[in-house]
Amino acid sequence: MKQNQDEDNTVNDESRRNFFRGLTMLVGSTAATVLLTSNSISVAMAYSLQPTSLLNAPVFDGKVFSLLQLKKLQKICAIVIPQTDTLGAAEVNTHGFIDNQLFHCYENSEQEQMKALLTLIERVSNQQFSSSFTALNSKQQFDLLTDLDLGQNNFNAKQRTDFKVLKRLICFGYYTSEVGASKELRYLAVPGGYKGSIPYKKTDASWGSQGLFY
Protein backbone atom coordinates (compact mmCIF):
# COMPACT_ATOMS: atom_id res chain seq x y z
CA MET A 1 0.00 0.00 0.00
CA LYS A 2 2.84 2.39 0.90
CA GLN A 3 4.47 1.78 -2.47
CA ASN A 4 1.22 2.54 -4.32
CA GLN A 5 0.80 5.76 -2.35
CA ASP A 6 4.35 6.80 -3.22
CA GLU A 7 3.68 6.09 -6.90
CA ASP A 8 0.45 8.11 -6.78
CA ASN A 9 2.28 11.02 -5.17
CA THR A 10 4.95 10.87 -7.88
CA VAL A 11 2.30 10.96 -10.60
CA ASN A 12 0.50 13.87 -8.91
CA ASP A 13 3.74 15.83 -8.53
CA GLU A 14 4.59 15.30 -12.19
CA SER A 15 1.06 16.30 -13.23
CA ARG A 16 1.35 19.48 -11.19
CA ARG A 17 4.67 20.33 -12.83
CA ASN A 18 3.27 19.66 -16.30
CA PHE A 19 0.22 21.79 -15.61
CA PHE A 20 2.33 24.62 -14.23
CA ARG A 21 4.41 24.62 -17.40
CA GLY A 22 1.26 24.65 -19.54
CA LEU A 23 -0.37 27.48 -17.61
CA THR A 24 2.89 29.44 -17.72
CA MET A 25 2.71 29.34 -21.52
CA LEU A 26 -0.89 30.58 -21.43
CA VAL A 27 -0.67 33.45 -18.94
CA GLY A 28 3.05 34.02 -18.26
CA SER A 29 5.31 32.83 -15.47
CA THR A 30 4.56 35.64 -13.00
CA ALA A 31 0.79 35.22 -13.34
CA ALA A 32 1.04 31.44 -13.09
CA THR A 33 3.04 31.74 -9.87
CA VAL A 34 0.27 33.88 -8.35
CA LEU A 35 -2.48 31.54 -9.52
CA LEU A 36 -0.84 28.27 -8.54
CA THR A 37 -0.29 28.60 -4.82
CA SER A 38 -0.81 25.41 -2.82
CA ASN A 39 -4.11 26.73 -1.50
CA SER A 40 -5.42 27.77 -4.93
CA ILE A 41 -4.61 24.36 -6.40
CA SER A 42 -6.40 22.49 -3.61
CA VAL A 43 -9.47 24.75 -3.91
CA ALA A 44 -9.52 24.32 -7.69
CA MET A 45 -9.25 20.55 -7.29
CA ALA A 46 -12.24 20.53 -4.95
CA TYR A 47 -14.44 22.61 -7.26
CA SER A 48 -16.48 20.75 -9.88
CA LEU A 49 -16.87 22.59 -13.18
CA GLN A 50 -20.11 21.24 -14.62
CA PRO A 51 -20.95 21.98 -18.28
CA THR A 52 -24.01 24.18 -18.64
CA SER A 53 -25.76 26.16 -21.35
CA LEU A 54 -24.97 29.84 -21.85
CA LEU A 55 -28.72 30.35 -21.75
CA ASN A 56 -28.74 28.75 -18.29
CA ALA A 57 -27.79 31.93 -16.45
CA PRO A 58 -26.96 31.94 -12.71
CA VAL A 59 -30.00 32.03 -10.44
CA PHE A 60 -28.40 32.63 -7.02
CA ASP A 61 -25.92 35.06 -5.52
CA GLY A 62 -22.40 33.70 -5.36
CA LYS A 63 -19.96 33.72 -2.48
CA VAL A 64 -18.40 36.99 -3.69
CA PHE A 65 -20.52 38.24 -6.58
CA SER A 66 -24.18 39.15 -6.62
CA LEU A 67 -26.53 37.41 -9.02
CA LEU A 68 -26.35 40.32 -11.49
CA GLN A 69 -22.56 40.36 -11.29
CA LEU A 70 -22.39 36.62 -11.95
CA LYS A 71 -24.56 37.04 -15.06
CA LYS A 72 -22.24 39.80 -16.25
CA LEU A 73 -19.19 37.66 -15.52
CA GLN A 74 -20.71 34.77 -17.46
CA LYS A 75 -20.99 37.01 -20.53
CA ILE A 76 -17.40 38.13 -20.13
CA CYS A 77 -16.23 34.51 -19.89
CA ALA A 78 -18.11 33.76 -23.11
CA ILE A 79 -16.25 36.56 -24.91
CA VAL A 80 -12.78 35.79 -23.55
CA ILE A 81 -13.03 32.05 -24.38
CA PRO A 82 -16.02 31.59 -26.72
CA GLN A 83 -17.66 28.35 -27.71
CA THR A 84 -16.37 26.88 -30.98
CA ASP A 85 -16.40 23.17 -31.73
CA THR A 86 -15.81 22.75 -28.00
CA LEU A 87 -17.63 24.36 -25.07
CA GLY A 88 -16.42 27.79 -24.06
CA ALA A 89 -15.65 29.25 -20.64
CA ALA A 90 -19.25 30.27 -19.95
CA GLU A 91 -20.57 26.81 -20.82
CA VAL A 92 -18.37 25.08 -18.24
CA ASN A 93 -19.34 27.50 -15.45
CA THR A 94 -16.00 29.27 -15.25
CA HIS A 95 -17.78 32.26 -13.70
CA GLY A 96 -18.81 30.03 -10.78
CA PHE A 97 -15.23 28.78 -10.48
CA ILE A 98 -13.91 32.35 -10.29
CA ASP A 99 -16.45 33.27 -7.60
CA ASN A 100 -15.41 30.24 -5.54
CA GLN A 101 -11.69 30.81 -6.10
CA LEU A 102 -11.87 34.46 -5.09
CA PHE A 103 -13.78 33.57 -1.93
CA HIS A 104 -11.33 30.92 -0.72
CA CYS A 105 -7.97 32.15 -2.01
CA TYR A 106 -8.01 35.94 -2.22
CA GLU A 107 -8.08 38.84 0.22
CA ASN A 108 -11.15 41.04 0.59
CA SER A 109 -9.33 43.86 -1.21
CA GLU A 110 -8.74 41.61 -4.22
CA GLN A 111 -12.36 40.48 -4.22
CA GLU A 112 -13.46 44.11 -4.15
CA GLN A 113 -11.09 44.84 -7.02
CA MET A 114 -12.89 42.33 -9.23
CA LYS A 115 -16.31 43.56 -8.14
CA ALA A 116 -15.24 47.12 -8.94
CA LEU A 117 -14.13 45.98 -12.39
CA LEU A 118 -17.59 44.56 -13.12
CA THR A 119 -19.18 47.79 -11.85
CA LEU A 120 -16.88 49.76 -14.15
CA ILE A 121 -17.87 47.66 -17.17
CA GLU A 122 -21.53 48.22 -16.36
CA ARG A 123 -21.07 51.96 -15.93
CA VAL A 124 -19.20 52.38 -19.22
CA SER A 125 -21.79 50.24 -20.99
CA ASN A 126 -24.56 52.55 -19.80
CA GLN A 127 -22.57 55.65 -20.72
CA GLN A 128 -21.56 54.42 -24.16
CA PHE A 129 -24.61 52.44 -25.23
CA SER A 130 -27.33 53.51 -22.78
CA SER A 131 -27.83 49.88 -21.88
CA SER A 132 -26.67 47.24 -19.42
CA PHE A 133 -23.67 45.17 -20.52
CA THR A 134 -25.67 41.93 -20.52
CA ALA A 135 -28.24 43.53 -22.85
CA LEU A 136 -25.70 44.63 -25.47
CA ASN A 137 -25.28 42.68 -28.68
CA SER A 138 -22.18 40.53 -29.07
CA LYS A 139 -20.27 43.11 -31.13
CA GLN A 140 -20.90 45.88 -28.62
CA GLN A 141 -19.78 43.64 -25.76
CA PHE A 142 -16.67 42.61 -27.66
CA ASP A 143 -15.79 46.20 -28.60
CA LEU A 144 -16.20 47.39 -25.00
CA LEU A 145 -13.98 44.63 -23.62
CA THR A 146 -11.43 45.27 -26.37
CA ASP A 147 -11.18 48.90 -25.25
CA LEU A 148 -10.72 47.68 -21.67
CA ASP A 149 -8.12 45.15 -22.77
CA LEU A 150 -6.16 47.93 -24.48
CA GLY A 151 -6.75 50.55 -21.77
CA GLN A 152 -8.15 53.01 -24.29
CA ASN A 153 -11.16 55.32 -24.75
CA ASN A 154 -13.15 55.01 -21.49
CA PHE A 155 -10.49 52.93 -19.69
CA ASN A 156 -7.03 53.55 -18.24
CA ALA A 157 -3.89 51.49 -17.66
CA LYS A 158 -4.85 50.52 -14.09
CA GLN A 159 -8.22 49.19 -15.24
CA ARG A 160 -6.49 47.32 -18.06
CA THR A 161 -4.26 45.61 -15.48
CA ASP A 162 -7.30 44.62 -13.41
CA PHE A 163 -8.86 43.07 -16.49
CA LYS A 164 -5.71 41.04 -17.08
CA VAL A 165 -6.15 39.57 -13.60
CA LEU A 166 -9.70 38.55 -14.47
CA LYS A 167 -8.60 37.02 -17.79
CA ARG A 168 -5.99 34.93 -15.99
CA LEU A 169 -8.65 33.62 -13.64
CA ILE A 170 -10.83 32.76 -16.63
CA CYS A 171 -7.95 30.85 -18.23
CA PHE A 172 -7.18 29.08 -14.95
CA GLY A 173 -10.80 28.03 -14.49
CA TYR A 174 -11.38 26.96 -18.06
CA TYR A 175 -8.19 24.99 -18.59
CA THR A 176 -8.64 23.10 -15.32
CA SER A 177 -12.10 21.96 -16.42
CA GLU A 178 -12.52 18.59 -18.12
CA VAL A 179 -13.43 20.28 -21.40
CA GLY A 180 -10.54 22.73 -21.30
CA ALA A 181 -7.95 20.14 -20.27
CA SER A 182 -8.95 17.22 -22.48
CA LYS A 183 -10.71 18.76 -25.51
CA GLU A 184 -9.47 22.31 -25.99
CA LEU A 185 -5.96 21.22 -25.01
CA ARG A 186 -4.53 17.86 -26.04
CA TYR A 187 -4.31 15.17 -23.39
CA LEU A 188 -2.99 11.62 -23.23
CA ALA A 189 -3.90 9.64 -20.12
CA VAL A 190 -1.06 7.19 -20.86
CA PRO A 191 1.55 9.00 -22.96
CA GLY A 192 4.05 7.09 -25.07
CA GLY A 193 7.81 7.01 -24.61
CA TYR A 194 10.06 10.04 -24.78
CA LYS A 195 10.62 11.55 -28.21
CA GLY A 196 13.18 14.30 -28.47
CA SER A 197 11.74 15.85 -31.62
CA ILE A 198 8.16 15.69 -32.88
CA PRO A 199 6.32 17.59 -35.65
CA TYR A 200 4.46 20.65 -34.35
CA LYS A 201 2.46 23.33 -36.14
CA LYS A 202 1.41 26.70 -34.72
CA THR A 203 -2.21 25.67 -35.22
CA ASP A 204 -1.81 22.56 -33.04
CA ALA A 205 -3.46 22.61 -29.61
CA SER A 206 -1.22 22.86 -26.56
CA TRP A 207 -0.87 19.88 -24.25
CA GLY A 208 -3.02 19.78 -21.12
CA SER A 209 -2.50 17.95 -17.83
CA GLN A 210 -5.97 16.68 -17.02
CA GLY A 211 -4.45 14.32 -14.49
CA LEU A 212 -3.87 17.22 -12.10
CA PHE A 213 -7.54 17.62 -11.28
CA TYR A 214 -9.37 14.53 -12.57
Stockholm file with secondary structure:
# STOCKHOLM 1.0

chainA/1-214         MKQNQDEDNTVNDESRRNFFRGLTMLVGSTAATVLLTSNSISVAMAYSLQPTSLLNAPVFDGKVFSLLQLKKLQKICAIVIPQTDTLGAAEVNTHGFIDNQLFHCYENSEQEQMKALLTLIERVSNQQFSSSFTALNSKQQFDLLTDLDLGQNNFNAKQRTDFKVLKRLICFGYYTSEVGASKELRYLAVPGGYKGSIPYKKTDASWGSQGLFY
#=GR chainA/1-214 SS CHHHHHHHHHHHHHHHHHHHHHHHHHHCHHHHHHHTCHHHHHHHHHCCCCCCCTTSCCCSCCSSSCHHHHHHHHHHHHHHSCCSSSCCTTTTTHHHHHHHHHHHHSCHHHHHHHHHHHHHHHHHHHHHHSSCGGGSCHHHHHHHHHHHHHTCTTCCHHHHHHHHHHHHHHHHHHHTSHHIIIIISBCCSSCCSCCSCCCCCTTSCCBCCGGGTC
#=GC SS_cons         CHHHHHHHHHHHHHHHHHHHHHHHHHHCHHHHHHHTCHHHHHHHHHCCCCCCCTTSCCCSCCSSSCHHHHHHHHHHHHHHSCCSSSCCTTTTTHHHHHHHHHHHHSCHHHHHHHHHHHHHHHHHHHHHHSSCGGGSCHHHHHHHHHHHHHTCTTCCHHHHHHHHHHHHHHHHHHHTSHHIIIIISBCCSSCCSCCSCCCCCTTSCCBCCGGGTC
//
